[in-house]
Amino acid sequence: METIKISVAKDKQVYEFEVHDFAHHEGERCKFEVYDQGTFIAAFEPDDHEYLRICKNPGKVDQEVLHLIADKLESMHL
């Protein structure tokens, strides 16, 4: 597992997250887990075209913020 720190901005507010990348994920776990100050808030997994889709959203994070996170992770080519 690799840990990555990312930030995204929405409406002039910057959000900081810690992302755990499970490089060898299997169907049981999502590939990326997102944490906000140590609290698990969301998870993503790649689809058949390697675009990320929301796997879990227990933190009830705003959909636009989730899409910004996914875009950032996709741009990193992990």
Secondary structure, 3 states (H helix, E strand, C coil): CEEEEEEEEECCEEEEEEEEECCCCCCCCCCEEEEECCEEEEEEEECCCCCEEEEECCCCCCHHHHHHHHHHHHHCCC
